Amino acid sequence: MNESKKLHIDGRYGEGGGQILRTALTLSAILRAPVHIDHIRGNREKPGLRPQHLMAVNALATITGAKVEGAKLDSRELLFEPGEIRGGKYSFHIGTAGSTGLVIQALIPVLLFGKIPSQIEITGGTHVPWSPPFHYLQVVFLPALKKMGGAVSLEIDTWGWYPKGGGKVKALIKDTKGLEAIHLSNRGRLLSLHILSAISNLPLTIGERQRDQALKRIEYLGIRPNTSIEKAPSPGQGTFLFLAAQFEGSIGGFTSLGKKGKRAEEVADDACSQFIEFLDSKGVIDIHLADQLVPYMALAKGRSTLITESITEHLLTNIWVVEQFLPLRFDIEEETGNIGVDGIGF
């Protein structure tokens, strides 16, 4: 592959997973900066492009009219030369339980900088391991993005669980003239907590047990949460517990998925443990939201600051990718979880 005049990204850097690919492609598309990525997902047990990574590549290639080399399953090397961003109506089918959330994450920032509003429909996994579930994106990520001037709405038609997939998500993305800096440095007190227990094609009692165990786990905190149980439409089977915590200065989301052999009580315990750990930290936002906001902070106008519960290798790797594309440096205080950056005002 011809590397001349192309930014080179080593997919083995730091955490060495799919986030390197997604962030690199997103910034390449927005900045119209050709990029050569090698050793893709080099630190994973199965390196190379998996279905959801390949879908992100192909979707961004469609949206930008990019020239691409290496876009095939298991490929460890990719050349991506984007053209102009073309907003509009798009439909993408991952074809497996590959994460719709991860693909959406790659597309949203690009389409925000299109010249017209866009609508995308993606079919695949909506609540699957190692990726942000639909509800996290809708309840936690989108309100934070809205503070920065990014107007996006999400809808779910059907839920997609591992291994069947088949979930369908729609996103409406309004074009923006530019993003504003964000400040998430004061969590404040907890205002409300909502517990969603969901099941698809399984006995309702499983959803009830998840809810009841969650209430039991947090009883000592003296919180009175709202609860709901949802029988989610899906071609597959699955269970899900989601805690959405609204604070005075931020929102946190804490998720657990069921799987064969995992008791309903364990599903609830996992999500509650994340929530309790966050409460005990000095973090204003959880580790996942910090990851997701990094590219937006860099592109925004002015200085953005946030405090996350901990500085993860995943976060540091994502910051490294952004710094390869843009003339800026993030200020990171690992002990306090403070992150700041002067955005370029793209």
Secondary structure, DSSP 8 states (H G I E B T S, - for coil): ---TT-EEEETTSTT-SHHHHHHHHHHHHHHT--EEEESTTTTSSS-S--HHHHHHHHHHHHHHT-EEE--STT--EEEEE------SEEEEE--SS-BHHHHHHHHHHHHHTSSS-EEEEEEEBSB-TTS--HHHIIIIIHHHHHHTT--EEEEEEE--BTTTB-EEEEEEE---S--B--EE-----EEEEEEEEEEESS-HHHHHHHHHHHHHHHGGGT---EEEEEE---SS-EEEEEEEEEESS-EEEEEEE--TT--HHHHHHHHHHHHHHHHHS--SB-HHHHHHHHHHHHHSEEEEEEEBS---HHHHHHHHHHHHHSS---EEETTTTEEEEEEE--
